[in-house]
Amino acid sequence: MADVVKAAGGVVWRLGTGGLEVLLVHRPRYDDWSFPKGKLDPADANEEMCAVREVREETGLEVAVGPELPGVSYTDNRGRPKAVRYWAMTPVEGAFAANAEVDAAEWLTPELAAQRLSYGHDRRVLDAMLEAIDG
């Protein structure tokens, strides 16, 4: 059996003028909308560090890390098992700039984010984030 691909990411949220907003990113390579995330790098001390690095790389944002959210497991596009850990995060500074991995980022209400997300497992992570920050 193939080794599990380990990845981490963040559900970045803020209070905007219209209320709670969640940041989604568009990856042209897969033409999908999801949360910023990526594979563990040997330089990452742990998954939380990986999540912060990936959010910075994909969104340009420095973030404060909140509670860990339920992770997801699935088979990636190469047929390998993949496990992703997520944390709720809030932006501290920075601004989005398109890059090699992500060509767009949008702040959306949770309802619009749920509609825009490309994967069902991401909607479960969004729901968990909403519960985590509401409590």
N, C-alpha and C positions, 0 to 999 in steps of 0.2 A: 504494500500500500504506500502511496506517495506521502511524503511528509506534509504536514499541515502548513499552509502559507499563513504566517501571522501578520496581521495588519492592525492599525489603530487610526482613530479619527475623532472628530468632534462635531457635536451639534451646537453650532454657534448661534446664540440668540441675544436679542436686545429689546429694549422698550423703545419703539419708534413713535412717530406722531400719531399713528393709528392703533397703537397698542403693541402687543408682542409680535416680534418678527424673527424669522429663522433664516439663516443663510444657506442657500443651495448653490452648488457649483455644476457647471456643464462641462463635460469632458468630450471634446470632439472625436477623440479616438474611438469612443464607445457610443457617442451620441446619446448620452444619458445625463440625467439630473440626479445628483446624490449629495451626500454630505462629504466634506473634505476628509480624505483618508488616504492611507498608503501603507506599503509594506515596511516592516521593521528593517532598519539599517543596522549594520554591525556597530555603528557609533552610538546608537540609541541604548541608553542604560536600561530602559524598560519601555513597556507599551505606552505609558502616559507621556514620556518624553517624545516618543515617536508621534503620538497624536498631536502634540503641540507643534512639533517640527513640520508635520504634514500640513496642518492648518496654515502655518506661516508660509510654507512654500506655495500652496495652492491658492491662498486668498490674500496674502500680504499682511495679514492681521496678527498682531501679538495678542494673546488671549490669557484670561484668568481661568484656571481649571476649576470646575465645580464637581458635582457628584458623578461617579461612574454610572453608566447606563448599562442595561442588558446588552450583551454582545450578540452577534449573529454569526451563523455558520452556513456556508453554502459551497457549491462547486464553482470555481472560477471558469473563465472562458477557455482555459487550457485543460479543463477536466480535473483540476487539483482541488482537494479540500482546502477551504479558506476559513479562518476564524478572525473576526474583526471585533476589537474592543472599542467602545465609544465613551466619551465624557461630555457632559454638558459644559459649555464654555461661553464666556462673555468677552467681547472685544475690549481691548485696553487702548490700543493705538494701531495706526496703519491704515492702508486703503488698498482696495483691490486693483490689480493691474493684470491684464491678460498675460498668460505665460504658456510654456510649451505643453503643459498638461491640461490647463483650464482656460477656456476662451471667454467664459461669462460667469458671473456670480450675481445672484439676486436675493434681496431681502424680501421675504414673503410672509404673509400671515400664516399661522399653522394650517388653516383650512386650504389655502392655495398651495402651500408647500406639500401637503398630503396629496393633492391632485397632481402636482408636477413631478413628484418623486417617481423614478422609473422602476423601483423595486419594492415589492410588498414588505420585505423585511425591513426596509428603511422606514416605512410608515409605523411599524411596531416600535422602532427606536425613537421616532418622533413622539409617539404617544407616551413612551416611558419618560422622555425628557420633560414633557408638559406636566406629567404627574410629579416628577422629581422637583421641579422648581415651584410647583403650586403648594407643595407641602411644607 
